Amino acid sequence: MATKATKPKANKPANDFRVRIRMYQHGLGDCFLLSFPKGKTQCVHVMIDCGVVLGTSEPGAVMTKVAEDIRKTTGGKVDVLVITHEHWDHLSGFDSAQARAVFEKIEFGTLWLAWTEDENNPLANRLRAEREKKKAAAKAAKEASEKRGLKTQAARMAGVLGFFGAKAAGAGDEEDAGGTAGALNFLKAKCPPTILETGGKPFSIPGVNGVRVYVLGPPLDSDAMKKTNPSKDEGYAMGGEAIGLTDAFLAAFDPNDELAQPFAPSLRMPVKELKTRQAVKINGIISGIDGYANTENQWRNIDDAWLAMGERLALQLDNATNNTSLVLAFELEDSNDVLLFVGDAQAGNWRSWDDCEWTVKDKDGESREVTAADLLLRTVFYKVGHHGSHNATLREKGLERMNSRRLAAVIPVDTRVAHEVKGWDHMPLPAIRERLEQKCAVVFQSDMAPSVMKNAPEMRWKESVEKFDVRMKSKTTKKVETVRKQSLYTDYFL
């Protein structure tokens, strides 16, 4: 006789902490579970993102381990699910090819999304429409590169488009067969979203006392979202101006867009309407259209030059989506300590935080003003932006404002995947990692043991007893092999 599946009981730790931050070490991607005490043995659970980058070996097995641990730890009930932005390495766990079967068994109390996901917001709708148009154009450029045999260029574009899942990248790996839109739609159907207003009144976590949540980003100004790279003096290295020159490229994919036409209507003549072609040799060179098509003159052709913009467009699309990241600061009211989760927010998002100001009342009834600079000054836990990339941690308006002697930071990255699989040789950026080690008491990184930089006895963490095999394709044998055993997560306690 078949037995009825039983709901798992939540782990019941002795709640001698204000918050436990579970940092999953599943690879290059974000997944965090914040547990706030409710009574002596129960917790309210806030989950932030759940994904791994396209190209990770056996992602379904990896993300299922993560999801099963979340189900076991929460007893099948996540009170708040936060999705920072629509990128695969933050959403893939909810895809049907990965861990959706497990998440279907988990109840979500509420889903928090940024204003950029508000279907009733005209600007949000316009930004999403622009994103879809850019996706289609970049994918078309990738496919054109493949047809022309430009394998390296096509691979680079596919790598960037992979942030939206295999469907966007045009990949054929069935295990990664989904896309970010499908994963997000699954969550919206499972749990109606709550849209968080940037700079709005701080709010509470349902069932939790003494915690304020501030929304710092994404910016309300669409121009700020387009400013993705830090200027020379804003970041730690590799800064530069934002990529432009894409309007004409996009227009080329829309025959009704006048920007696609290089000449005025009176001067246009379709090639098929030409009556004659000049095929006269001048100094031994065939002139006109026939001359251009002659194989001897192929070195002169510029037919493929436009594809270079496709690569730049794909990168711009990736950066702009990062800048839609929902940025949350959790303030523990009894100590005023702050936990900062920035998603993959880039320069324009960071800059906009100074536009936000709040007035709050403390327990004694006294009012005080709160600014972004104030929140960063009191930050004791920093989720490093975009896996340690150069454009996702500002200097003077960011990390240099974090001066707590108990500062802890986590970089959710697998360096071997970043370097060997994706070709991102500067992830994490050495200059950012070095500065974190100078400022922090402890630095966590998904593929490394914790790096203790300062003596802070009150700080504590615990690595999971459960280990899992980290597997990658060997460069020599081309087979997927175990490269190391690693803790599934590390718990950090405050």
KOLVEX-832083 format. One record per residue (C-alpha): residue in three letters; x, y, z. Coordinates in steps of 0.25 Angstrom, whole numbers, plus 5000, padded with zeros to 4 digits. Each point is the difference from the previous one (the first is absolute). Last residue first. Layout:
// residues N
ALAXYZ;...
This chain:
// residues 494
LEU510151485057;PHE500349864995;TYR500649964987;ASP499649864995;THR500949944989;TYR499449924988;LEU500149874992;SER501449985006;GLN501049964989;LYS500649884994;ARG500950034988;VAL500349984985;THR499049884997;GLU500049974985;VAL499250034988;LYS500749954988;LYS500750084990;THR501349925003;THR501050114999;LYS499150135004;SER499349925010;LYS498550035001;MET499650045014;ARG499549945013;VAL499950055014;ASP499649885008;PHE499250035013;LYS500250015014;GLU499050005012;VAL500650045013;SER499750144997;GLU501050115003;LYS499850085013;TRP500150155003;ARG500350095011;MET500450145003;GLU500150045015;PRO501449975000;ALA500450104990;ASN501549984997;LYS500250064986;MET500349944986;VAL499349865001;SER499949954985;PRO498849905000;ALA500449874992;MET499950024985;ASP499049974989;SER498850085004;GLN500850125006;PHE500050055014;VAL500850115005;VAL500250035015;ALA500350125008;CYS499950094988;LYS500750124996;GLN501349954995;GLU499549874995;LEU498950074992;ARG501050094994;GLU500849884994;ARG498749944995;ILE499650134993;ALA501450014994;PRO500149864996;LEU498750014992;PRO499149885002;MET499949974989;HIS501150064992;ASP500349884991;TRP498549994995;GLY500349894990;LYS498649935003;VAL500549865002;GLU501450025004;HIS500050135007;ALA498750015006;VAL499849855002;ARG501349995007;THR499850135009;ASP498749955005;VAL499350125005;PRO499050055011;ILE500950105006;VAL499650025015;ALA500450115009;ALA500150025015;LEU500250145007;ARG500349985015;ARG500950135001;SER498950074993;ASN500550104990;MET499149984988;ARG500150144993;GLU501249964992;LEU499249884994;GLY499050094993;LYS500050154997;GLU501550015001;ARG500249874993;LEU498949944992;THR499849855000;ALA499249954987;ASN500950044988;HIS501349935003;SER499349865002;GLY500049945014;HIS498949904998;HIS499150104995;GLY499950085013;VAL500649965012;LYS499049965011;TYR500450095011;PHE499949975015;VAL500350105011;THR499450124993;ARG499950125010;LEU500850104991;LEU499249944988;LEU498750045007;ASP500550145003;ALA500550024986;ALA498649964995;THR499350105009;VAL499249985013;GLU499450125007;ARG499649985015;SER498750015007;GLU499949985015;GLY498949905005;ASP500949935010;LYS499949884991;ASP500650074988;LYS499250084991;VAL500450014985;THR500250114990;TRP500549954986;GLU500950064989;CYS500349944986;ASP500750084990;ASP501349955005;TRP499749874995;SER500050044986;ARG501549994998;TRP499949855004;ASN499049974989;GLY500850084989;ALA501349925004;GLN499549864999;ALA499049925009;ASP500249854999;GLY499149965012;VAL500350115010;PHE499849935014;LEU500450095011;LEU499849955015;VAL500050115010;ASP500350015014;ASN499250105008;SER500249925013;ASP498549985004;GLU499550044987;LEU500649904991;GLU500050074987;PHE499849924987;ALA500550084988;LEU499449964987;VAL500450024985;LEU499149954989;SER500849994988;THR499650074988;ASN501450044997;ASN500449864997;THR499050004989;ALA500750124994;ASN501449935001;ASP499549874993;LEU499350094989;GLN501350084998;LEU500849874999;ALA499049954989;LEU500150134993;ARG501550005000;GLU500049864993;GLY499050044990;MET500850134997;ALA501149914995;LEU499049944991;TRP499950124991;ALA501449984994;ASP499649864994;ASP499650064987;ILE501250094999;ASN500749944988;ARG501450044995;TRP500649875004;GLN498949934991;ASN500550074988;GLU500649884993;THR498649935003;ASN499350104991;ALA498750055007;TYR500650145001;GLY500450004985;ASP498649954996;ILE499450125008;GLY500950104993;SER501449994995;ILE500849884996;ILE501550035002;GLY501049994989;ASN500350155000;ILE498550024998;LYS499349874996;VAL498650034996;ALA498949925006;GLN499050125002;ARG498749945003;THR498750034992;LYS498550015003;LEU500150025015;GLU498749975006;LYS500449885008;VAL501150085007;PRO498950095006;MET500150154996;ARG500150115011;LEU500350144997;SER498750075001;PRO499749925013;ALA501250065007;PHE501249915002;PRO500649925012;GLN498749935003;ALA499949925013;LEU499750135008;GLU498650004992;ASP499549885008;ASN499049934992;PRO501049894996;ASP500349975014;PHE501249925002;ALA500950114995;ALA499450095010;LEU500749925011;PHE501450034994;ALA499650154998;ASP499750015014;THR501249935005;LEU501150115000;GLY500250005015;ILE500949925010;ALA500150075013;GLU501350075003;GLY501249945007;GLY500449935013;MET501049885000;ALA500450025014;TYR499650035014;GLY498850084997;GLU499550155001;ASP501350074995;LYS500049954986;SER498550004998;PRO499249885004;ASN499449924990;THR498449984998;LYS499450144998;LYS498849954992;MET499249985013;ALA500350145004;ASP499350054987;SER498749915004;ASP499950095012;LEU499249935012;PRO501349935004;PRO500049865004;GLY500350015011;LEU500150045014;VAL498849935007;TYR500150005015;VAL499649895009;ARG499850025015;VAL500249895010;GLY499550005014;ASN498949905000;VAL499849894989;GLY498749944997;PRO499950064986;ILE501350084997;SER499850145003;PHE500050134991;PRO500850124997;LYS499250114993;GLY500450014986;GLY501350034994;THR499849904989;GLU498649945001;LEU499949855002;ILE499049934991;THR499349885008;PRO499949884991;PRO498849904999;CYS500649865004;LYS500049884992;ALA499650074987;LYS501150115002;LEU501049895003;PHE499749924988;ASN500150134991;LEU501350035006;ALA500649874996;GLY499450014986;ALA500550144998;THR501449965004;GLY500149894989;GLY500049854999;ALA500849894994;ASP501149995009;GLU500049855001;GLU499649994986;ASP501350064996;GLY499850064986;ALA500350155002;GLY499350114992;ALA500550105011;ALA498650055003;LYS499549865001;ALA501249955008;GLY499750105011;PHE499950155001;PHE501550015006;GLY500349914988;LEU499950124991;VAL501450055005;GLY500649864997;ALA499349994986;MET500550134996;ARG501449955003;ALA499849874993;ALA499550074988;GLN501350094999;THR500949885002;LYS499249924990;LEU500050104988;GLY499649894990;ARG499150094992;LYS498849925004;GLU500450015015;SER500250154999;ALA498650014995;GLU499549925011;LYS500650095010;ALA499550124993;ALA498649955001;LYS500249975014;ALA500450145003;ALA498850064992;ALA499049915008;LYS500650035013;LYS500050154997;LYS498650004996;GLU499649925013;ARG500850105009;GLU499350124993;ALA498749935003;ARG500449995014;LEU500450145001;ARG498750054994;ASN499249915010;ALA500850065012;LEU499850144995;PRO498549984999;ASN499849935014;ASN498849915000;GLU500849874997;ASP501050045012;GLU501349924998;THR500850124999;TRP499450045014;ALA500949905006;LEU499449865004;TRP499749945014;LEU499249875000;THR499149965012;GLY499749885008;PHE500749904992;GLU499649865002;ILE501049894996;LYS499649874992;GLU500050074986;PHE501450045005;VAL500549864999;ALA499549974986;ARG500550144996;ALA501549955003;GLN500750004986;ALA499349974987;SER498750065004;ASP500650135003;PHE500050065015;GLY501449975002;SER500450094988;LEU499650135007;HIS501250075005;ASP501049954990;TRP499050014989;HIS499850155001;GLU498650075003;HIS500350085012;THR500050005015;ILE499149895003;VAL499650005014;LEU499149895006;VAL499450035014;ASP499449905010;VAL500649874994;LYS499249885005;GLY500449864997;GLY500549975014;THR501050114998;THR501349935002;LYS499549874992;ARG499450084988;ILE501350094999;ASP500949885001;GLU499249934989;ALA500150134991;VAL501550005002;LYS500249854996;THR499050024989;MET500850124995;VAL501349914999;ALA499349884993;GLY499350094990;PRO501350084997;GLU500849884995;SER501250084996;THR499850155001;GLY499950064986;LEU498950095003;VAL500250075013;VAL499449955013;GLY498750045006;CYS499250035013;ASP499650145004;ILE499850055014;MET499349925010;VAL499450065013;HIS499649905011;VAL499350035012;CYS500549915011;GLN499549905011;THR500849955012;LYS499950105012;GLY499050104994;LYS500150054986;PRO501450014996;PHE500450064987;SER500649914989;LEU500650054987;LEU500249904989;PHE500950044989;CYS500249964985;ASP500850074990;GLY500849944988;LEU501449954996;GLY500049875008;HIS499249935011;GLN500650065012;TYR498750045006;MET500150125011;ARG499149975011;ILE499850135008;ARG499549985014;VAL499450125007;ARG499950055014;PHE500749885006;ASP499849915012;ASN498849934994;ALA500349865004;PRO499849934987;LYS498749934995;ASN500149954986;ALA498750014993;LYS499249875000;PRO499849944986;LYS498649994994;THR499649864999;ALA499749934987;LYS498849905001;THR500349865000;ALA499649914988;MET499549865004;
